[in-house]
Amino acid sequence: MAGGRDLARVAARYDGLFPEKSFDAGLYGSLAMAGAFGSPWSTPEELRVINRASLLVFAVDRLIDEEADSREQVAAVIGECLDGEPGSSPLAAYTADLRAELAAPPALEAAWRDQLERLLRAMAREWEWSRAERGPAIEEYLANADSCGALFIGVSHWIRTGVVASPDELRRLRPAGDAVQRYLRLLNDVATRHREAGSGDVNVFTLGWELDEVNDRMAGLAQEAAGLIEPLRQEHPRAAEYLTWQIHYSAGFYGLSDFWAAS
């Protein structure tokens, strides 16, 4: 697939940011497929940002989960994404290049940066939880679903494709996007629970829930998301369809596979 090959070419420009052990052709192809199926009306050019935003989420996830051994190192990852000079590190350069690809006006770029910061702070919070004696409450864990990056990827895509023209429009889409993101957080936990069983990562199962409880909660979140999406269809049909596809495509994908390369 062209999108997967494009991601592989892009990744090769950023020395050490995408090690082959974790970032293989299968991952690039899966990310590109998720982008294409999640927004099937988009052109290959329009899909570049959604694919590259997804790749940034995976890069930061690896750096925080697998590489960071201290709060200072976690803070350094956040700083490189938010404030790093483009030439200061591969991560800073990649983030800057993604921001340039958006070509967003200042107000929307600020909204994008806000969503990026939500992603980073949520990942840092999970890093803290994984090292704490006691994990968060279930509702606190779900409220931190920005850590999965789904809404950051969606916001990047909506800005790049002109689905939203102002921060106010993004705020209108956020409740539905948050509900979908919480659903995807649990779906990811279900799909990766065996692989992550010995990793020390916090997920809904390490917090004490059983599979039946998770499935029931996912069904409720899917229903909640559908109710929030429906009123958006007239004013924001593309965003509404995108959010709907996120639920249905992801459920099918995770029933068959997982993004990360086998270790």
Secondary structure, 3 states (H helix, E strand, C coil): CHHHHHHHHHHCCCCCCCCCCCCCHHHHHHHHHHHHHHCCCCCHHHHHHHHHHHHHHHHHHHHHHHHCCCHHHHHHHHHHHHCCCCCCCHHHHHHHHHHHHHCCCHHHHHHHHHHHHHHHHHHHHHHHHHCCCCCCCHHHHHHCHHHHCHHHHHHHHHHHCCCCCCHHHHHHHHHHHHHHHHHHHHHHHHHHCCCCCCCCCCCCCCCCCCHHHHHHHHHHHHHHHHHHHHHHCCCCHHHHHHHHHHHHHHHHHHCCCCCCCCC
